Amino acid sequence: MTTTEKNEPYGLLRAGFPFLKTIGMRRITNYPYDVAIDSDERIYVLLRGLNQAVIRVWFFKDAERLPDTFEDIGSYGEGEGQFIWPVSVILDDDKNIVVSDEALDRITFFSRTGDFIKSWGESGSEPGQISGPSGLSFTSEGNLLVADTKNHRIQEFTSDGKYVNSWGTQGSDGGQLSMPWGIATDNYGNVFVSDWGNHRVCKFSPDGKFVSSFGKQGNGKGELSGPSGIAVDKYGDVYVTDTDNNRIVLFNKEGNYVQEFIGDATLAKCARDYMLTNAGANRLRDMADLEIQKRFRDPRSVRIDDKGRMYVPDYRSFRIQIYQNEVIPLDETQYAPPRSSRSLLQE
């Protein structure tokens, strides 16, 4: 990393990325599918299960305690402000909530307080029509990028649903996609897509031209199997939900493998309070393999907030695992230029 465009650092000192806390528990955050975090540290948890679809709102500072009542947005169904199979939740610049629904082929908008604003979407495969929409991301111009999963393409719309552009066709060559799922943009407007069927990440320019891809099918370092959610932080690092391998894989901006996360959860405060009043549950936990209990089970998404915290909806463990990135940006005096391996050996 040597560029200083857009005030990027010359390099990064990756000091650590420790587990921070767990929020949620069974019956409270059943089957968390995605999460969004606003600048006031409100956490919007998208829950999706059998005959269940709702956004549950928490505050980060109160996330470990069990509130007396929950603030819920939306509900299960086909009417206005309802969902069947919601996939992605994001926020626009006005903190309005935007949700994709792969069953109803529509995009729904709510105000920050949960009031229904609008929805749009037409089923089909023609330009401007969608089939099984999943990942969402806004461009710097305020347009909405939609992973049009079953049509194997990315589409761009205005916030009112007017068609702007699309790219991608079904296949495995450069620029082609197979069931794209997650979508995210970097500081330059480049678009990163988790290409689920091809087990890779594809990078496109802001206008949809193919740039590169990284990752291949497998379970080794830098390999992927059924990648779903994706996020890009302010330094250009790319976080991929490697669902079938039950982990999050971190790549740098060049697409090189950095590290993986397999889960390191502790019991949330609300879960501890519940356990203290349930003798049977304590007996069962005492008999369990606690190493397995810490790990991710079928993670579906990953999000990064403006404080460098990573949120992972741990789908089949009914919780959100949160980690803190301890990265330090380096300036020109702190980051040496590349040197040959021989010069390194001579030191």
Residue pairs with C-beta under 8 A, 6 or more apart in sequence:
1 8
1 9
1 10
1 11
1 12
1 252
1 253
1 335
2 10
2 337
4 10
4 332
5 188
6 187
6 188
8 187
8 235
8 236
9 235
9 329
9 330
9 331
9 335
10 330
10 331
10 332
10 334
10 335
11 329
11 330
11 334
11 335
12 235
12 327
12 328
12 329
12 330
13 327
13 328
13 329
13 330
13 334
14 258
14 326
14 327
15 326
15 327
15 328
16 326
17 250
17 259
17 261
17 310
17 323
17 324
17 325
17 326
17 327
18 323
18 324
18 326
19 264
19 265
19 266
19 321
19 322
19 323
20 309
20 322
20 323
20 324
21 63
21 64
21 266
21 268
21 322
22 64
22 265
22 266
22 267
22 268
22 271
22 319
22 320
22 321
22 322
23 29
23 43
23 58
23 63
23 64
23 268
23 270
23 319
23 320
23 322
24 32
24 45
24 268
24 270
24 318
24 319
24 320
25 267
25 268
25 270
25 271
25 274
25 318
25 319
26 318
27 318
28 56
28 66
28 270
28 318
29 45
29 47
29 56
29 318
29 319
29 320
30 47
30 49
30 52
30 318
31 47
31 48
31 49
31 52
31 315
31 316
31 318
32 45
32 46
32 47
32 300
32 313
32 314
32 315
32 318
32 319
32 320
33 46
33 47
33 48
33 86
33 87
33 300
33 301
33 313
33 315
34 46
34 86
34 87
34 88
34 89
34 229
34 300
34 301
34 303
34 313
35 43
35 44
35 45
35 46
35 89
35 301
35 303
35 311
35 313
35 320
36 43
36 44
36 46
36 89
36 90
36 91
36 97
36 303
37 43
37 44
37 60
37 303
37 305
37 309
37 311
38 44
38 91
38 95
38 112
39 95
39 306
41 59
41 60
41 61
41 305
42 57
42 58
42 59
42 60
43 57
43 58
43 59
43 60
43 63
43 311
43 320
44 55
44 56
44 57
44 73
44 89
44 91
44 97
45 55
45 56
45 57
45 58
45 313
45 320
46 55
46 86
46 88
46 89
46 99
46 313
47 53
47 54
47 55
47 56
48 83
48 85
48 86
48 87
51 76
52 76
53 74
53 75
53 76
53 82
53 83
53 84
53 85
53 86
54 72
54 73
54 74
54 75
54 76
54 83
55 72
55 73
55 74
55 89
55 97
55 99
55 110
55 114
56 70
56 71
56 72
56 73
57 70
57 71
57 72
57 73
57 114
58 67
64 268
64 269
64 270
65 269
65 270
66 269
66 270
66 273
66 274
71 114
72 114
73 97
73 110
73 114
74 81
74 82
74 83
74 86
74 99
74 108
74 110
74 114
75 81
75 82
75 83
76 82
76 83
76 84
77 83
77 84
78 84
78 104
80 116
80 119
81 108
81 110
81 116
81 119
83 99
83 101
83 103
83 104
83 108
84 101
84 103
84 104
85 101
85 102
85 103
85 104
86 99
86 100
86 101
86 102
87 100
87 101
87 102
87 133
87 134
87 135
88 99
88 100
88 134
88 135
88 136
88 147
88 182
88 301
89 97
89 98
89 99
89 136
90 97
90 98
90 136
90 137
90 138
91 97
91 98
92 98
92 138
92 142
92 159
93 138
93 142
94 112
95 112
96 109
96 110
96 111
96 112
96 117
97 109
97 110
97 111
97 112
97 114
98 107
98 108
98 109
98 110
98 136
98 144
99 107
99 108
99 110
100 106
100 107
100 133
100 134
100 135
100 136
100 146
101 107
101 108
101 121
101 133
102 132
102 133
102 134
102 149
104 121
105 121
105 122
105 123
105 130
105 131
105 132
105 133
106 119
106 120
106 121
106 130
106 133
107 119
107 120
107 121
107 133
107 136
107 144
107 146
107 157
107 161
108 116
108 118
108 119
109 116
109 117
109 118
109 119
109 159
110 116
110 117
111 117
118 160
120 160
120 161
121 130
121 133
121 161
122 128
122 129
122 130
123 129
123 130
123 131
124 130
124 131
125 131
125 151
127 155
127 163
127 166
128 155
128 157
128 163
129 151
130 146
130 148
130 151
130 155
131 148
131 149
131 150
131 151
132 148
132 149
132 150
132 151
133 146
133 147
133 148
133 149
134 147
134 149
134 180
134 181
134 182
135 145
135 146
135 147
135 180
135 181
135 182
135 183
135 184
135 193
135 194
135 229
135 230
136 144
136 145
136 146
136 147
136 183
137 144
137 145
137 183
137 184
137 185
137 191
138 144
138 145
138 185
139 145
139 156
139 185
139 189
139 206
140 185
140 189
140 206
142 158
142 159
143 156
143 157
143 158
143 159
143 164
144 156
144 157
144 158
144 159
145 154
145 155
145 156
145 183
145 185
145 191
146 154
146 155
146 156
146 157
146 183
147 154
147 180
147 181
147 182
147 183
147 193
148 154
148 155
148 166
148 180
149 179
149 180
149 181
149 196
150 179
152 168
152 169
152 170
152 171
152 176
152 177
152 178
152 179
152 180
153 166
153 167
153 168
153 169
153 177
153 180
154 166
154 167
154 168
154 177
154 180
154 183
154 191
154 193
154 204
154 208
155 163
155 165
155 166
156 163
156 164
156 165
156 166
156 208
157 163
157 164
158 164
165 207
165 208
166 208
167 175
167 204
167 208
167 209
168 175
168 176
168 177
168 180
168 193
168 208
169 175
169 176
169 177
170 176
170 177
170 178
171 177
171 178
172 178
172 198
174 210
174 213
175 202
175 204
175 209
175 210
176 198
177 193
177 195
177 197
177 198
177 202
178 195
178 196
178 197
178 198
179 195
179 196
179 197
180 193
180 194
180 195
180 196
180 202
181 193
181 194
181 195
181 196
181 227
181 228
181 229
181 230
182 193
182 194
182 227
182 228
182 229
182 230
182 231
182 240
182 241
182 301
183 191
183 192
183 193
183 194
183 230
184 191
184 192
184 230
184 231
184 232
184 238
185 191
185 192
185 206
185 232
186 192
186 232
186 236
186 253
187 234
187 236
188 206
189 205
189 206
190 203
190 204
190 205
190 206
190 211
191 203
191 204
191 205
191 206
191 208
192 201
192 202
192 203
192 204
192 230
192 232
192 238
193 201
193 202
193 203
193 204
193 230
194 201
194 227
194 228
194 229
194 230
194 240
194 241
195 201
195 202
195 213
195 227
196 226
196 227
196 228
199 215
199 216
199 217
199 218
199 223
199 224
199 225
199 226
199 227
200 213
200 214
200 215
200 216
200 224
200 227
201 213
201 214
201 215
201 224
201 227
201 230
201 238
201 240
201 251
201 255
202 210
202 212
202 213
203 210
203 211
203 212
203 213
203 214
203 255
204 210
204 211
205 211
212 255
213 255
214 222
214 251
214 255
214 256
215 222
215 223
215 224
215 227
215 240
215 249
215 251
215 255
216 222
216 223
216 224
217 223
217 224
217 225
218 224
218 225
219 225
219 245
221 257
221 260
222 249
222 251
222 256
222 257
223 245
224 240
224 242
224 245
224 249
225 242
225 243
225 244
225 245
226 242
226 243
226 244
227 240
227 241
227 242
227 243
228 241
228 243
228 299
228 300
228 301
229 240
229 241
229 299
229 300
229 301
229 302
229 303
230 238
230 239
230 240
230 241
230 302
231 238
231 239
231 302
231 303
231 304
231 310
232 238
232 239
232 304
233 239
233 304
233 308
233 325
234 306
235 253
235 327
235 329
236 252
236 253
237 250
237 251
237 252
237 253
237 258
238 250
238 251
238 252
238 253
238 255
239 248
239 249
239 250
239 251
239 302
239 304
239 310
240 248
240 249
240 250
240 251
240 302
241 248
241 299
241 300
241 301
241 302
241 312
242 248
242 249
242 260
243 298
243 299
243 300
246 262
246 263
246 295
246 296
246 297
246 298
246 299
247 260
247 261
247 262
247 263
247 296
247 299
248 260
248 261
248 296
248 299
248 302
248 310
248 312
249 257
249 260
250 257
250 258
250 259
250 260
250 261
251 257
251 258
252 258
261 296
261 310
261 312
261 323
262 295
262 296
263 294
263 295
263 296
263 297
263 312
263 314
263 321
264 294
264 321
265 293
265 294
265 295
265 314
265 317
265 319
265 321
266 294
267 275
268 319
271 319
274 281
275 281
275 282
275 285
285 293
293 317
296 312
296 314
296 317
296 321
297 314
297 315
297 316
297 317
298 314
298 315
298 316
299 312
299 313
299 314
299 315
300 313
300 315
301 312
301 313
302 310
302 311
302 312
303 310
303 311
304 310
304 311
304 325
305 311
308 324
308 325
308 326
308 327
309 322
309 323
309 324
309 325
310 322
310 323
310 324
310 325
311 320
311 321
311 322
312 320
312 321
312 322
312 323
313 320
314 320
314 321
